[in-house]
Amino acid sequence: MRLSVVDDPDTAQVHVRAVEYGCYHFRVHRP
Protein backbone atom coordinates (compact mmCIF):
# COMPACT_ATOMS: atom_id res chain seq x y z
CA MET A 1 0.00 0.00 0.00
CA ARG A 2 1.31 3.43 -0.92
CA LEU A 3 0.74 5.92 1.87
CA SER A 4 2.83 8.64 0.23
CA VAL A 5 -0.19 10.80 -0.46
CA VAL A 6 2.02 13.89 -0.41
CA ASP A 7 4.01 12.54 -3.35
CA ASP A 8 1.09 11.29 -5.41
CA PRO A 9 -1.72 13.74 -6.31
CA ASP A 10 -3.88 10.84 -7.47
CA THR A 11 -3.38 9.01 -4.21
CA ALA A 12 -4.16 12.25 -2.43
CA GLN A 13 -7.67 12.05 -3.85
CA VAL A 14 -7.96 8.54 -2.43
CA HIS A 15 -6.71 9.87 0.90
CA VAL A 16 -9.43 12.51 0.88
CA ARG A 17 -11.99 9.77 0.38
CA ALA A 18 -10.40 7.74 3.17
CA VAL A 19 -10.76 10.68 5.54
CA GLU A 20 -14.39 11.08 4.52
CA TYR A 21 -15.00 7.43 5.36
CA GLY A 22 -13.29 7.89 8.71
CA CYS A 23 -10.23 5.87 7.73
CA TYR A 24 -7.85 8.65 8.65
CA HIS A 25 -6.34 6.42 11.33
CA PHE A 26 -4.31 4.63 8.64
CA ARG A 27 -1.77 7.44 8.58
CA VAL A 28 -1.93 8.58 12.19
CA HIS A 29 1.29 6.72 12.86
CA ARG A 30 2.92 8.26 9.81
CA PRO A 31 5.40 11.17 10.10
PECORCOR-V33400 format. One record per residue. N is the residue number from 0. RES is the residue in three letters. SS is DSSP state (alpha for helix, beta for strand, coil for the rest). PHI is phi as a letter, one per 20 degrees, with the letter a starting at -180 (* if undefined). OMEGA is omega as a letter, one per 30 degrees, with the letter a starting at -180 (NA if undefined). Layout:
# PECORCOR-V33400
n->N res->RES ss->SS phi->PHI omega->OMEGA
n->N res->RES ss->SS phi->PHI omega->OMEGA
This chain:
# PECORCOR-V33400
n->0 res->MET ss->coil phi->* omega->a
n->1 res->ARG ss->coil phi->e omega->a
n->2 res->LEU ss->coil phi->d omega->a
n->3 res->SER ss->coil phi->e omega->a
n->4 res->VAL ss->coil phi->f omega->a
n->5 res->VAL ss->coil phi->f omega->a
n->6 res->ASP ss->coil phi->d omega->a
n->7 res->ASP ss->coil phi->c omega->l
n->8 res->PRO ss->alpha phi->g omega->a
n->9 res->ASP ss->alpha phi->f omega->l
n->10 res->THR ss->alpha phi->f omega->l
n->11 res->ALA ss->alpha phi->f omega->l
n->12 res->GLN ss->alpha phi->f omega->l
n->13 res->VAL ss->alpha phi->f omega->l
n->14 res->HIS ss->alpha phi->f omega->l
n->15 res->VAL ss->alpha phi->g omega->l
n->16 res->ARG ss->alpha phi->f omega->a
n->17 res->ALA ss->alpha phi->f omega->l
n->18 res->VAL ss->alpha phi->f omega->a
n->19 res->GLU ss->alpha phi->f omega->l
n->20 res->TYR ss->coil phi->e omega->l
n->21 res->GLY ss->coil phi->n omega->a
n->22 res->CYS ss->coil phi->d omega->a
n->23 res->TYR ss->alpha phi->f omega->a
n->24 res->HIS ss->alpha phi->f omega->a
n->25 res->PHE ss->alpha phi->f omega->l
n->26 res->ARG ss->alpha phi->c omega->l
n->27 res->VAL ss->coil phi->f omega->a
n->28 res->HIS ss->coil phi->e omega->l
n->29 res->ARG ss->coil phi->e omega->a
n->30 res->PRO ss->coil phi->f omega->NA
